[in-house]
């Protein structure tokens, strides 16, 4: 009888410990900061270079006013192992906004770029485009853009360089033809600053963007999340987005293209790489 009682107590104790362990694991998963969870994701994945350091194989150029793959003025080029955006063959910028699209679409991933602004802005470039570029995610295809369309419908991770003094955040959010949710509410402002510091001069800056389908997108610098939001979606009142919706595109954005911007200020990328994440 004593042995039976001890066995019951032992089994009850083991079950209690198992339940407590499970609860502790759940508690820790909820309490761990985003940076720890992101690091765990990185440790399980593999970085894939999207830019090979030699040429633009795998990329498609789309410049406003020109057909896809017409690289006017060699705006996008590879020199000295760097992916460069330049305007030395332009007389003036004249709203020739451009984008360089990677060939594949993605849903769950982290994209990492190392960039720096250089030189002088192209003549005729808008004032807001001084040291301004971007990484477009969840974007439409270059083939689906109209010839005179300025920007692909997408979520833009805006890259800004400092002006030499004052604050000017980078890894901001802009939403051409899209909206997102912030603090559980539909968020409609076109551009929103991150909490990043300002990067003056021609220094190299590393930005990561963690994209998890329609769930959440995070902008990360030096391992710190400087901006995050959820439920990226098409803006059904935007003319370019309307065309996509009419052609059957879903309102909620779960995947899309990745592209790099040309907005009138020279910029260089020495690394563009991606890590796929499990859905």
Order of alpha helices (4+ residues) and beta strands (2+ residues): alpha-alpha-beta-beta-beta-beta-beta-beta-beta-beta-beta-beta-beta-beta-beta-beta-beta-alpha-beta-beta
